[in-house]
Amino acid sequence: MKLPSPRGPLSDAVRTLVASPVDQPADVRAPDVARAAVDATTDLLTDEDVQLALYVMNELAYRGFDGVDDDWEWDPELLRVRRVVEGAFEEDLRRRVEVPGDVAPERGAVAAALFAMTAPSPGPSVARYVAKRATREQLEEFLVLRSIYQLKEADPHTWAIPRLTGKPKAALVEIQADEYGGGDAERMHCELFASTMRGVGLDAAYGAYVERIPALTLAALNLMSLVGLHRRLRGATAGHLAAFEMTSSLPNRLYGDGFRRHGFDEATTLYFDEHVEADAVHEQIAGRDLAGELAQQEPELCHDILFGAAACLYLDDLAGEQTLTAWTAGASALRPAA
C-alpha cells in the first residue's frame, strides 16, 4: 500500500517523517505541526489534513506502507504526534457525543440501553437509498467508502481480545472467529467484501482508494483504531462493536437488495447476505455477553462502553448524512481523483 498524498501541513509532516529512515529521521518538527493543526482547525472531524495524518499513523499498527520502516510504529517522535492528535480527537468526541447517564452497570441494563440506542429510525439512510434509488455509479462509490474499513474488517476490535478476561473475552472471540471465516480464508468477511468489489469491477487491493476517502469516513475508522489500540479504552471497544453489530443486519439486507436491483449476481451480494444472518446473532452476543458482562465485571467501564456505542453511531450518522447530501444533489460522495 502506497503512502497517500498529503492534504495539509500535518499529513505532509507525518508523510515526510515516515518516508525517511527511522534511524535518520527527516528534520521535521512534527509534534509542533500537530499542535498547530489541532489548534487551527474549525472542525476536527471534517479536517482532511488531521484525519489523514491520524489514519497514516494508525495504519502503521496494521499493514503499514510500501517502503516505510516498520519501526516507525513505536518511534517516540511519532508517538508524540499521535498523542497530540488522538487526545484532541477523543476530547472532541467526548464533548459532542451524548451518553446515557442513568444506566446501571448491570448486564441487562447495559444491553437494554445499547438496544435502545441502536433502534432503527424511520428517517433517510444510506441503506434505504442504496436499496431504492442508488445508481450504478453510486453503488461503486458506496463500496469505495466502505472499503477503508471492510478490507480490514474486524481487525480494530481484535486488539481488545488480550485485554479482556472470562465471558467478555469468550464473547469477543466468538464474534471475531465468525468475522475471520471460522478458519476458512475464503470466508473471511474482508475477503467476501473484496469479492463484492471485484464483482462490480473495482480494485479490491487493500487501501487502493485511500486518496478518495473524505475526512469523516476516515474519522469513523480512526475512532475504531483509537479505542482498539488503547487498553484504557477497552470498554469503548466493546460498546463500539456492540453498536456496530446491532446496526448491521437490516442495513445489509437493504444493501443486498440495492445490488440485486442492478442485476448483480449472488456471488457479488454474498457479503451483504452473509451479514444479515451473522450479525443478527452477533448483536445479541455483543450486547449481552460482551458489553453487558464487561459492565458487570468492571463497573467502572460502564460509561466508556456507552460512549463507544454512542460515538460509533454519531460518526456513522455524520458520514451517512454527508454521503446522502452529495448523492441527492447529483454530486460524488468521494474526494476528487488526483
ZADO-1210 file (C-alpha; in nm, 4 decimals, padded with zeros to 6 digits):
<atoms>
<atom x="00.0000" y="00.0000" z="00.0000" code="MET" pos="1"/>
<atom x="00.1391" y="00.3391" z="-00.1003" code="LYS" pos="2"/>
<atom x="00.1610" y="00.6350" z="00.1344" code="LEU" pos="3"/>
<atom x="-00.1294" y="00.8668" z="00.0465" code="PRO" pos="4"/>
<atom x="-00.0700" y="01.2181" z="-00.0783" code="SER" pos="5"/>
<atom x="-00.0752" y="01.4831" z="00.1974" code="PRO" pos="6"/>
<atom x="-00.3785" y="01.7047" z="00.2450" code="ARG" pos="7"/>
<atom x="-00.2148" y="01.9769" z="00.4512" code="GLY" pos="8"/>
<atom x="00.0869" y="02.0586" z="00.6701" code="PRO" pos="9"/>
<atom x="00.0317" y="01.7864" z="00.9312" code="LEU" pos="10"/>
<atom x="-00.0205" y="01.4961" z="00.6926" code="SER" pos="11"/>
<atom x="00.2740" y="01.6298" z="00.4917" code="ASP" pos="12"/>
<atom x="00.4931" y="01.6322" z="00.8036" code="ALA" pos="13"/>
<atom x="00.3865" y="01.2798" z="00.9019" code="VAL" pos="14"/>
<atom x="00.4389" y="01.1525" z="00.5491" code="ARG" pos="15"/>
<atom x="00.7830" y="01.3139" z="00.5271" code="THR" pos="16"/>
<atom x="00.8826" y="01.1675" z="00.8623" code="LEU" pos="17"/>
<atom x="00.7799" y="00.8065" z="00.7995" code="VAL" pos="18"/>
<atom x="00.9191" y="00.8126" z="00.4451" code="ALA" pos="19"/>
<atom x="01.2652" y="00.8768" z="00.5916" code="SER" pos="20"/>
<atom x="01.4862" y="00.6123" z="00.7575" code="PRO" pos="21"/>
<atom x="01.3825" y="00.5605" z="01.1188" code="VAL" pos="22"/>
<atom x="01.7449" y="00.5895" z="01.2320" code="ASP" pos="23"/>
<atom x="01.7923" y="00.9090" z="01.0262" code="GLN" pos="24"/>
<atom x="01.4553" y="01.0867" z="01.0549" code="PRO" pos="25"/>
<atom x="01.3768" y="01.3892" z="00.8429" code="ALA" pos="26"/>
<atom x="01.4263" y="01.7257" z="01.0094" code="ASP" pos="27"/>
<atom x="01.0559" y="01.7838" z="01.0713" code="VAL" pos="28"/>
<atom x="00.9107" y="01.9240" z="01.3929" code="ARG" pos="29"/>
<atom x="00.6043" y="01.7049" z="01.3606" code="ALA" pos="30"/>
<atom x="00.4757" y="01.7437" z="01.7212" code="PRO" pos="31"/>
<atom x="00.4766" y="02.1225" z="01.6795" code="ASP" pos="32"/>
<atom x="00.2975" y="02.0911" z="01.3462" code="VAL" pos="33"/>
<atom x="00.0405" y="01.8637" z="01.5117" code="ALA" pos="34"/>
<atom x="-00.0343" y="02.1116" z="01.7885" code="ARG" pos="35"/>
<atom x="-00.0662" y="02.3937" z="01.5365" code="ALA" pos="36"/>
<atom x="-00.3013" y="02.1887" z="01.3175" code="ALA" pos="37"/>
<atom x="-00.5217" y="02.0893" z="01.6106" code="VAL" pos="38"/>
<atom x="-00.5358" y="02.4465" z="01.7400" code="ASP" pos="39"/>
<atom x="-00.6129" y="02.5909" z="01.3972" code="ALA" pos="40"/>
<atom x="-00.8881" y="02.3559" z="01.2811" code="THR" pos="41"/>
<atom x="-01.2504" y="02.4683" z="01.2951" code="THR" pos="42"/>
<atom x="-01.3848" y="02.1103" z="01.2839" code="ASP" pos="43"/>
<atom x="-01.1570" y="01.8229" z="01.3759" code="LEU" pos="44"/>
<atom x="-01.3894" y="01.5584" z="01.2334" code="LEU" pos="45"/>
<atom x="-01.4022" y="01.7067" z="00.8834" code="THR" pos="46"/>
<atom x="-01.0406" y="01.8255" z="00.8760" code="ASP" pos="47"/>
<atom x="-00.8871" y="01.6374" z="00.5837" code="GLU" pos="48"/>
<atom x="-00.5312" y="01.7078" z="00.6971" code="ASP" pos="49"/>
<atom x="-00.5732" y="01.5973" z="01.0585" code="VAL" pos="50"/>
<atom x="-00.7797" y="01.2853" z="00.9869" code="GLN" pos="51"/>
<atom x="-00.5450" y="01.1646" z="00.7123" code="LEU" pos="52"/>
<atom x="-00.2423" y="01.2174" z="00.9372" code="ALA" pos="53"/>
<atom x="-00.4073" y="01.0137" z="01.2130" code="LEU" pos="54"/>
<atom x="-00.5060" y="00.7425" z="00.9661" code="TYR" pos="55"/>
<atom x="-00.1464" y="00.7128" z="00.8425" code="VAL" pos="56"/>
<atom x="-00.0093" y="00.6858" z="01.1967" code="MET" pos="57"/>
<atom x="-00.2717" y="00.4266" z="01.2896" code="ASN" pos="58"/>
<atom x="-00.2122" y="00.2221" z="00.9769" code="GLU" pos="59"/>
<atom x="00.1443" y="00.1578" z="01.0915" code="LEU" pos="60"/>
<atom x="-00.0095" y="-00.0783" z="01.3507" code="ALA" pos="61"/>
<atom x="-00.1930" y="-00.2731" z="01.0795" code="TYR" pos="62"/>
<atom x="-00.0308" y="-00.3475" z="00.7418" code="ARG" pos="63"/>
<atom x="00.1942" y="-00.0458" z="00.7056" code="GLY" pos="64"/>
<atom x="00.3051" y="00.1195" z="00.3821" code="PHE" pos="65"/>
<atom x="00.5385" y="00.0352" z="00.0978" code="ASP" pos="66"/>
<atom x="00.8922" y="00.1485" z="00.1775" code="GLY" pos="67"/>
<atom x="00.8110" y="00.2574" z="00.5337" code="VAL" pos="68"/>
<atom x="01.0209" y="00.1039" z="00.8092" code="ASP" pos="69"/>
<atom x="00.8058" y="-00.0998" z="01.0482" code="ASP" pos="70"/>
<atom x="00.9957" y="00.0527" z="01.3414" code="ASP" pos="71"/>
<atom x="00.8063" y="00.3786" z="01.2867" code="TRP" pos="72"/>
<atom x="00.5084" y="00.2177" z="01.4629" code="GLU" pos="73"/>
<atom x="00.6764" y="00.2643" z="01.8023" code="TRP" pos="74"/>
<atom x="00.9024" y="00.5593" z="01.7272" code="ASP" pos="75"/>
<atom x="00.8853" y="00.8045" z="02.0232" code="PRO" pos="76"/>
<atom x="00.8712" y="01.1123" z="01.7987" code="GLU" pos="77"/>
<atom x="00.5788" y="00.9785" z="01.6002" code="LEU" pos="78"/>
<atom x="00.4025" y="00.8624" z="01.9163" code="LEU" pos="79"/>
<atom x="00.4205" y="01.2194" z="02.0454" code="ARG" pos="80"/>
<atom x="00.2490" y="01.3371" z="01.7285" code="VAL" pos="81"/>
<atom x="-00.0177" y="01.0687" z="01.7586" code="ARG" pos="82"/>
<atom x="-00.0754" y="01.1546" z="02.1234" code="ARG" pos="83"/>
<atom x="-00.1457" y="01.5191" z="02.0369" code="VAL" pos="84"/>
<atom x="-00.3899" y="01.4318" z="01.7593" code="VAL" pos="85"/>
<atom x="-00.5576" y="01.1425" z="01.9401" code="GLU" pos="86"/>
<atom x="-00.6010" y="01.3481" z="02.2531" code="GLY" pos="87"/>
<atom x="-00.7749" y="01.6259" z="02.0636" code="ALA" pos="88"/>
<atom x="-00.9845" y="01.3744" z="01.8679" code="PHE" pos="89"/>
<atom x="-01.1046" y="01.1928" z="02.1800" code="GLU" pos="90"/>
<atom x="-01.1723" y="01.5185" z="02.3658" code="GLU" pos="91"/>
<atom x="-01.3752" y="01.6494" z="02.0722" code="ASP" pos="92"/>
<atom x="-01.5844" y="01.3327" z="02.0532" code="LEU" pos="93"/>
<atom x="-01.6478" y="01.3211" z="02.4283" code="ARG" pos="94"/>
<atom x="-01.7671" y="01.6812" z="02.4113" code="ARG" pos="95"/>
<atom x="-02.0018" y="01.6173" z="02.1177" code="ARG" pos="96"/>
<atom x="-02.1445" y="01.2743" z="02.1935" code="VAL" pos="97"/>
<atom x="-02.4419" y="01.2292" z="02.4252" code="GLU" pos="98"/>
<atom x="-02.4033" y="00.9279" z="02.6544" code="VAL" pos="99"/>
<atom x="-02.6956" y="00.7917" z="02.8604" code="PRO" pos="100"/>
<atom x="-02.6181" y="00.8825" z="03.2202" code="GLY" pos="101"/>
<atom x="-02.8663" y="00.6716" z="03.4144" code="ASP" pos="102"/>
<atom x="-02.7616" y="00.3188" z="03.3157" code="VAL" pos="103"/>
<atom x="-02.6644" y="00.0808" z="03.5953" code="ALA" pos="104"/>
<atom x="-02.3551" y="-00.1327" z="03.5297" code="PRO" pos="105"/>
<atom x="-02.5597" y="-00.4493" z="03.5061" code="GLU" pos="106"/>
<atom x="-02.5733" y="-00.6985" z="03.2213" code="ARG" pos="107"/>
<atom x="-02.9413" y="-00.6489" z="03.1402" code="GLY" pos="108"/>
<atom x="-02.9412" y="-00.2732" z="03.1899" code="ALA" pos="109"/>
<atom x="-02.6406" y="-00.2102" z="02.9656" code="VAL" pos="110"/>
<atom x="-02.7714" y="-00.4409" z="02.6936" code="ALA" pos="111"/>
<atom x="-03.1129" y="-00.2718" z="02.7083" code="ALA" pos="112"/>
<atom x="-02.9516" y="00.0709" z="02.6768" code="ALA" pos="113"/>
<atom x="-02.7494" y="-00.0429" z="02.3758" code="LEU" pos="114"/>
<atom x="-03.0543" y="-00.1874" z="02.2013" code="PHE" pos="115"/>
<atom x="-03.2433" y="00.1362" z="02.2683" code="ALA" pos="116"/>
<atom x="-02.9571" y="00.3463" z="02.1309" code="MET" pos="117"/>
<atom x="-02.9387" y="00.1387" z="01.8136" code="THR" pos="118"/>
<atom x="-03.3107" y="00.1033" z="01.7453" code="ALA" pos="119"/>
<atom x="-03.3890" y="00.1744" z="01.3762" code="PRO" pos="120"/>
<atom x="-03.5178" y="00.5224" z="01.2948" code="SER" pos="121"/>
<atom x="-03.7668" y="00.5950" z="01.0148" code="PRO" pos="122"/>
<atom x="-03.5676" y="00.8766" z="00.8549" code="GLY" pos="123"/>
<atom x="-03.3457" y="00.8755" z="00.5445" code="PRO" pos="124"/>
<atom x="-03.0478" y="00.6417" z="00.5476" code="SER" pos="125"/>
<atom x="-02.7755" y="00.5294" z="00.3119" code="VAL" pos="126"/>
<atom x="-02.9140" y="00.1748" z="00.3293" code="ALA" pos="127"/>
<atom x="-03.2625" y="00.2807" z="00.2175" code="ARG" pos="128"/>
<atom x="-03.1168" y="00.4983" z="-00.0565" code="TYR" pos="129"/>
<atom x="-02.8982" y="00.2129" z="-00.1838" code="VAL" pos="130"/>
<atom x="-03.1945" y="-00.0259" z="-00.1828" code="ALA" pos="131"/>
<atom x="-03.4305" y="00.2012" z="-00.3768" code="LYS" pos="132"/>
<atom x="-03.2529" y="00.4831" z="-00.5570" code="ARG" pos="133"/>
<atom x="-02.8762" y="00.4462" z="-00.5920" code="ALA" pos="134"/>
<atom x="-02.7335" y="00.4464" z="-00.9425" code="THR" pos="135"/>
<atom x="-02.4675" y="00.2012" z="-01.0549" code="ARG" pos="136"/>
<atom x="-02.2041" y="00.4716" z="-01.0049" code="GLU" pos="137"/>
<atom x="-02.3319" y="00.5413" z="-00.6535" code="GLN" pos="138"/>
<atom x="-02.3121" y="00.1710" z="-00.5680" code="LEU" pos="139"/>
<atom x="-01.9463" y="00.1823" z="-00.6681" code="GLU" pos="140"/>
<atom x="-01.8915" y="00.4898" z="-00.4511" code="GLU" pos="141"/>
<atom x="-02.0631" y="00.3123" z="-00.1627" code="PHE" pos="142"/>
<atom x="-01.8179" y="00.0227" z="-00.1890" code="LEU" pos="143"/>
<atom x="-01.5212" y="00.2572" z="-00.2152" code="VAL" pos="144"/>
<atom x="-01.6286" y="00.4414" z="00.1000" code="LEU" pos="145"/>
<atom x="-01.6800" y="00.1152" z="00.2868" code="ARG" pos="146"/>
<atom x="-01.3543" y="-00.0385" z="00.1645" code="SER" pos="147"/>
<atom x="-01.1388" y="00.1671" z="00.4004" code="ILE" pos="148"/>
<atom x="-01.2708" y="-00.0486" z="00.6867" code="TYR" pos="149"/>
<atom x="-01.4252" y="-00.3549" z="00.5240" code="GLN" pos="150"/>
<atom x="-01.0956" y="-00.4695" z="00.3685" code="LEU" pos="151"/>
<atom x="-00.9578" y="-00.4931" z="00.7229" code="LYS" pos="152"/>
<atom x="-01.2902" y="-00.5965" z="00.8733" code="GLU" pos="153"/>
<atom x="-01.2754" y="-00.6998" z="01.2411" code="ALA" pos="154"/>
<atom x="-00.9085" y="-00.6073" z="01.2929" code="ASP" pos="155"/>
<atom x="-00.9588" y="-00.2881" z="01.5040" code="PRO" pos="156"/>
<atom x="-01.1825" y="-00.4687" z="01.7536" code="HIS" pos="157"/>
<atom x="-00.9500" y="-00.7688" z="01.7766" code="THR" pos="158"/>
<atom x="-00.6981" y="-00.5587" z="01.9703" code="TRP" pos="159"/>
<atom x="-00.9297" y="-00.5922" z="02.2718" code="ALA" pos="160"/>
<atom x="-00.9082" y="-00.9720" z="02.2991" code="ILE" pos="161"/>
<atom x="-00.5928" y="-00.9877" z="02.5172" code="PRO" pos="162"/>
<atom x="-00.7305" y="-00.7049" z="02.7325" code="ARG" pos="163"/>
<atom x="-01.0410" y="-00.8926" z="02.8420" code="LEU" pos="164"/>
<atom x="-01.0987" y="-01.1975" z="03.0616" code="THR" pos="165"/>
<atom x="-01.3716" y="-01.4529" z="03.1207" code="GLY" pos="166"/>
<atom x="-01.7101" y="-01.4229" z="02.9478" code="LYS" pos="167"/>
<atom x="-01.6445" y="-01.0909" z="02.7688" code="PRO" pos="168"/>
<atom x="-01.3264" y="-01.2343" z="02.6179" code="LYS" pos="169"/>
<atom x="-01.5031" y="-01.5517" z="02.5072" code="ALA" pos="170"/>
<atom x="-01.7846" y="-01.3470" z="02.3529" code="ALA" pos="171"/>
<atom x="-01.5442" y="-01.1295" z="02.1565" code="LEU" pos="172"/>
<atom x="-01.3521" y="-01.4336" z="02.0325" code="VAL" pos="173"/>
<atom x="-01.6793" y="-01.5938" z="01.9199" code="GLU" pos="174"/>
<atom x="-01.7724" y="-01.2864" z="01.7162" code="ILE" pos="175"/>
<atom x="-01.4274" y="-01.2403" z="01.5679" code="GLN" pos="176"/>
<atom x="-01.3974" y="-01.6075" z="01.4743" code="ALA" pos="177"/>
<atom x="-01.7040" y="-01.5630" z="01.2530" code="ASP" pos="178"/>
<atom x="-01.5621" y="-01.2407" z="01.1088" code="GLU" pos="179"/>
<atom x="-01.2460" y="-01.4290" z="01.0128" code="TYR" pos="180"/>
<atom x="-01.4379" y="-01.7072" z="00.8407" code="GLY" pos="181"/>
<atom x="-01.4031" y="-01.9699" z="01.1111" code="GLY" pos="182"/>
<atom x="-01.0568" y="-02.0510" z="00.9831" code="GLY" pos="183"/>
<atom x="-01.1546" y="-02.0539" z="00.6142" code="ASP" pos="184"/>
<atom x="-00.9633" y="-01.7759" z="00.4387" code="ALA" pos="185"/>
<atom x="-01.2162" y="-01.7546" z="00.1550" code="GLU" pos="186"/>
<atom x="-01.4996" y="-01.6979" z="00.4057" code="ARG" pos="187"/>
<atom x="-01.3298" y="-01.4131" z="00.5920" code="MET" pos="188"/>
<atom x="-01.5596" y="-01.1138" z="00.5746" code="HIS" pos="189"/>
<atom x="-01.2839" y="-00.8926" z="00.4389" code="CYS" pos="190"/>
<atom x="-01.2367" y="-01.1394" z="00.1534" code="GLU" pos="191"/>
<atom x="-01.6112" y="-01.1575" z="00.0868" code="LEU" pos="192"/>
<atom x="-01.6127" y="-00.7781" z="00.0600" code="PHE" pos="193"/>
<atom x="-01.3143" y="-00.7902" z="-00.1759" code="ALA" pos="194"/>
<atom x="-01.5125" y="-01.0346" z="-00.3921" code="SER" pos="195"/>
<atom x="-01.8026" y="-00.7873" z="-00.3997" code="THR" pos="196"/>
<atom x="-01.5683" y="-00.5121" z="-00.5131" code="MET" pos="197"/>
<atom x="-01.4257" y="-00.7307" z="-00.7870" code="ARG" pos="198"/>
<atom x="-01.7787" y="-00.8289" z="-00.8927" code="GLY" pos="199"/>
<atom x="-01.8582" y="-00.4624" z="-00.9506" code="VAL" pos="200"/>
<atom x="-01.5314" y="-00.4051" z="-01.1363" code="GLY" pos="201"/>
<atom x="-01.3439" y="-00.2188" z="-00.8615" code="LEU" pos="202"/>
<atom x="-00.9874" y="-00.2606" z="-00.7417" code="ASP" pos="203"/>
<atom x="-01.0021" y="-00.4771" z="-00.4276" code="ALA" pos="204"/>
<atom x="-00.6424" y="-00.4162" z="-00.3225" code="ALA" pos="205"/>
<atom x="-00.6060" y="-00.3082" z="00.0405" code="TYR" pos="206"/>
<atom x="-00.6010" y="00.0719" z="00.0630" code="GLY" pos="207"/>
<atom x="-00.6483" y="00.1220" z="-00.3113" code="ALA" pos="208"/>
<atom x="-00.8899" y="00.4124" z="-00.2660" code="TYR" pos="209"/>
<atom x="-00.7488" y="00.5983" z="00.0349" code="VAL" pos="210"/>
<atom x="-00.6949" y="00.9088" z="-00.1784" code="GLU" pos="211"/>
<atom x="-01.0703" y="00.9278" z="-00.2485" code="ARG" pos="212"/>
<atom x="-01.1901" y="00.8818" z="00.1111" code="ILE" pos="213"/>
<atom x="-01.3208" y="01.2009" z="00.2822" code="PRO" pos="214"/>
<atom x="-01.2254" y="01.3026" z="00.6358" code="ALA" pos="215"/>
<atom x="-01.5494" y="01.1963" z="00.8054" code="LEU" pos="216"/>
<atom x="-01.5147" y="00.8414" z="00.6761" code="THR" pos="217"/>
<atom x="-01.1522" y="00.8370" z="00.7889" code="LEU" pos="218"/>
<atom x="-01.2652" y="00.9691" z="01.1277" code="ALA" pos="219"/>
<atom x="-01.5038" y="00.6736" z="01.1721" code="ALA" pos="220"/>
<atom x="-01.2155" y="00.4332" z="01.1098" code="LEU" pos="221"/>
<atom x="-00.9799" y="00.6385" z="01.3265" code="ASN" pos="222"/>
<atom x="-01.2284" y="00.6029" z="01.6115" code="LEU" pos="223"/>
<atom x="-01.2106" y="00.2232" z="01.5800" code="MET" pos="224"/>
<atom x="-00.8321" y="00.2378" z="01.5946" code="SER" pos="225"/>
<atom x="-00.8343" y="00.4851" z="01.8832" code="LEU" pos="226"/>
<atom x="-01.0448" y="00.2634" z="02.1096" code="VAL" pos="227"/>
<atom x="-00.8800" y="-00.0539" z="01.9846" code="GLY" pos="228"/>
<atom x="-00.5173" y="00.0484" z="02.0301" code="LEU" pos="229"/>
<atom x="-00.5545" y="00.1736" z="02.3884" code="HIS" pos="230"/>
<atom x="-00.6141" y="-00.0696" z="02.6738" code="ARG" pos="231"/>
<atom x="-00.7759" y="00.2042" z="02.8826" code="ARG" pos="232"/>
<atom x="-01.0488" y="00.2267" z="02.6167" code="LEU" pos="233"/>
<atom x="-01.1354" y="-00.1456" z="02.6106" code="ARG" pos="234"/>
<atom x="-01.4829" y="-00.0594" z="02.7369" code="GLY" pos="235"/>
<atom x="-01.5326" y="00.1768" z="02.4437" code="ALA" pos="236"/>
<atom x="-01.4178" y="-00.1001" z="02.2069" code="THR" pos="237"/>
<atom x="-01.6857" y="-00.3322" z="02.3461" code="ALA" pos="238"/>
<atom x="-01.9528" y="-00.0638" z="02.3136" code="GLY" pos="239"/>
<atom x="-01.8402" y="00.0319" z="01.9652" code="HIS" pos="240"/>
<atom x="-01.8536" y="-00.3275" z="01.8447" code="LEU" pos="241"/>
<atom x="-02.1954" y="-00.3766" z="02.0037" code="ALA" pos="242"/>
<atom x="-02.3367" y="-00.0711" z="01.8248" code="ALA" pos="243"/>
<atom x="-02.1676" y="-00.1753" z="01.5014" code="PHE" pos="244"/>
<atom x="-02.3222" y="-00.5222" z="01.5091" code="GLU" pos="245"/>
<atom x="-02.6631" y="-00.4009" z="01.6270" code="MET" pos="246"/>
<atom x="-02.6927" y="-00.1674" z="01.3283" code="THR" pos="247"/>
<atom x="-02.5710" y="-00.4127" z="01.0650" code="SER" pos="248"/>
<atom x="-02.8270" y="-00.6839" z="00.9903" code="SER" pos="249"/>
<atom x="-03.1152" y="-00.4777" z="00.8470" code="LEU" pos="250"/>
<atom x="-02.8936" y="-00.2336" z="00.6501" code="PRO" pos="251"/>
<atom x="-02.7061" y="-00.5245" z="00.4896" code="ASN" pos="252"/>
<atom x="-03.0365" y="-00.6715" z="00.3714" code="ARG" pos="253"/>
<atom x="-03.1124" y="-00.3382" z="00.2060" code="LEU" pos="254"/>
<atom x="-02.7629" y="-00.3119" z="00.0580" code="TYR" pos="255"/>
<atom x="-02.8036" y="-00.6548" z="-00.0956" code="GLY" pos="256"/>
<atom x="-03.1415" y="-00.5511" z="-00.2392" code="ASP" pos="257"/>
<atom x="-02.9812" y="-00.2465" z="-00.3989" code="GLY" pos="258"/>
<atom x="-02.7164" y="-00.4532" z="-00.5741" code="PHE" pos="259"/>
<atom x="-02.9718" y="-00.7139" z="-00.6863" code="ARG" pos="260"/>
<atom x="-03.1837" y="-00.4279" z="-00.8275" code="ARG" pos="261"/>
<atom x="-02.8937" y="-00.3560" z="-01.0631" code="HIS" pos="262"/>
<atom x="-02.8656" y="-00.7195" z="-01.1680" code="GLY" pos="263"/>
<atom x="-02.5605" y="-00.8273" z="-00.9688" code="PHE" pos="264"/>
<atom x="-02.5353" y="-01.1990" z="-00.9009" code="ASP" pos="265"/>
<atom x="-02.5317" y="-01.3975" z="-00.5781" code="GLU" pos="266"/>
<atom x="-02.1531" y="-01.4062" z="-00.5645" code="ALA" pos="267"/>
<atom x="-02.1445" y="-01.0256" z="-00.5600" code="THR" pos="268"/>
<atom x="-02.4165" y="-00.9898" z="-00.2955" code="THR" pos="269"/>
<atom x="-02.2843" y="-01.2729" z="-00.0748" code="LEU" pos="270"/>
<atom x="-02.1034" y="-01.0304" z="00.1566" code="TYR" pos="271"/>
<atom x="-02.4282" y="-00.8499" z="00.2414" code="PHE" pos="272"/>
<atom x="-02.6382" y="-01.1679" z="00.2585" code="ASP" pos="273"/>
<atom x="-02.3864" y="-01.3273" z="00.4951" code="GLU" pos="274"/>
<atom x="-02.4158" y="-01.0331" z="00.7348" code="HIS" pos="275"/>
<atom x="-02.7957" y="-01.0428" z="00.7522" code="VAL" pos="276"/>
<atom x="-02.7842" y="-01.3720" z="00.9412" code="GLU" pos="277"/>
<atom x="-02.4451" y="-01.3455" z="01.1095" code="ALA" pos="278"/>
<atom x="-02.4968" y="-01.0010" z="01.2583" code="ASP" pos="279"/>
<atom x="-02.8427" y="-01.0861" z="01.3878" code="ALA" pos="280"/>
<atom x="-02.6592" y="-01.3359" z="01.6094" code="VAL" pos="281"/>
<atom x="-02.3609" y="-01.1136" z="01.6736" code="HIS" pos="282"/>
<atom x="-02.5726" y="-00.8279" z="01.8050" code="GLU" pos="283"/>
<atom x="-02.7019" y="-01.0466" z="02.0861" code="GLN" pos="284"/>
<atom x="-02.3562" y="-01.1740" z="02.1765" code="ILE" pos="285"/>
<atom x="-02.2024" y="-00.8254" z="02.1591" code="ALA" pos="286"/>
<atom x="-02.4780" y="-00.6526" z="02.3534" code="GLY" pos="287"/>
<atom x="-02.5259" y="-00.9062" z="02.6298" code="ARG" pos="288"/>
<atom x="-02.2234" y="-01.1357" z="02.6576" code="ASP" pos="289"/>
<atom x="-01.9537" y="-00.8829" z="02.5647" code="LEU" pos="290"/>
<atom x="-02.0690" y="-00.5355" z="02.6669" code="ALA" pos="291"/>
<atom x="-02.3191" y="-00.6424" z="02.9314" code="GLY" pos="292"/>
<atom x="-02.0868" y="-00.8899" z="03.1007" code="GLU" pos="293"/>
<atom x="-01.7945" y="-00.6467" z="03.0856" code="LEU" pos="294"/>
<atom x="-02.0003" y="-00.3819" z="03.2649" code="ALA" pos="295"/>
<atom x="-02.0779" y="-00.6328" z="03.5389" code="GLN" pos="296"/>
<atom x="-01.7185" y="-00.7468" z="03.5575" code="GLN" pos="297"/>
<atom x="-01.5695" y="-00.3960" z="03.5555" code="GLU" pos="298"/>
<atom x="-01.8438" y="-00.1478" z="03.6550" code="PRO" pos="299"/>
<atom x="-01.6077" y="00.1464" z="03.6142" code="GLU" pos="300"/>
<atom x="-01.6113" y="00.0814" z="03.2375" code="LEU" pos="301"/>
<atom x="-01.9875" y="00.1277" z="03.2021" code="CYS" pos="302"/>
<atom x="-01.9666" y="00.4890" z="03.0853" code="HIS" pos="303"/>
<atom x="-01.6969" y="00.4084" z="02.8293" code="ASP" pos="304"/>
<atom x="-01.8998" y="00.1154" z="02.6943" code="ILE" pos="305"/>
<atom x="-02.1886" y="00.3509" z="02.6262" code="LEU" pos="306"/>
<atom x="-01.9537" y="00.6206" z="02.4955" code="PHE" pos="307"/>
<atom x="-01.8038" y="00.3764" z="02.2440" code="GLY" pos="308"/>
<atom x="-02.1502" y="00.2889" z="02.1173" code="ALA" pos="309"/>
<atom x="-02.2678" y="00.6500" z="02.1039" code="ALA" pos="310"/>
<atom x="-01.9520" y="00.7674" z="01.9256" code="ALA" pos="311"/>
<atom x="-01.9872" y="00.4896" z="01.6679" code="CYS" pos="312"/>
<atom x="-02.3459" y="00.5920" z="01.5941" code="LEU" pos="313"/>
<atom x="-02.2595" y="00.9636" z="01.5912" code="TYR" pos="314"/>
<atom x="-01.9827" y="00.9351" z="01.3338" code="LEU" pos="315"/>
<atom x="-02.1734" y="00.6876" z="01.1188" code="ASP" pos="316"/>
<atom x="-02.4692" y="00.9272" z="01.1118" code="ASP" pos="317"/>
<atom x="-02.2496" y="01.2221" z="01.0133" code="LEU" pos="318"/>
<atom x="-02.0748" y="01.0264" z="00.7388" code="ALA" pos="319"/>
<atom x="-02.4095" y="00.8944" z="00.6137" code="GLY" pos="320"/>
<atom x="-02.5598" y="01.2420" z="00.6016" code="GLU" pos="321"/>
<atom x="-02.2587" y="01.3669" z="00.4077" code="GLN" pos="322"/>
<atom x="-02.2955" y="01.0859" z="00.1546" code="THR" pos="323"/>
<atom x="-02.6712" y="01.1337" z="00.1110" code="LEU" pos="324"/>
<atom x="-02.6345" y="01.5103" z="00.0734" code="THR" pos="325"/>
<atom x="-02.3875" y="01.4587" z="-00.2103" code="ALA" pos="326"/>
<atom x="-02.5891" y="01.1894" z="-00.3852" code="TRP" pos="327"/>
<atom x="-02.9236" y="01.3676" z="-00.3689" code="THR" pos="328"/>
<atom x="-02.7553" y="01.6750" z="-00.5164" code="ALA" pos="329"/>
<atom x="-02.6197" y="01.4669" z="-00.8023" code="GLY" pos="330"/>
<atom x="-02.2619" y="01.5015" z="-00.6782" code="ALA" pos="331"/>
<atom x="-01.9955" y="01.2492" z="-00.5855" code="SER" pos="332"/>
<atom x="-01.9515" y="01.1480" z="-00.2220" code="ALA" pos="333"/>
<atom x="-01.5815" y="01.0864" z="-00.2852" code="LEU" pos="334"/>
<atom x="-01.2901" y="01.3252" z="-00.2882" code="ARG" pos="335"/>
<atom x="-01.1868" y="01.4257" z="-00.6420" code="PRO" pos="336"/>
<atom x="-00.9444" y="01.1946" z="-00.8189" code="ALA" pos="337"/>
<atom x="-00.5891" y="01.3249" z="-00.8400" code="ALA" pos="338"/>
</atoms>
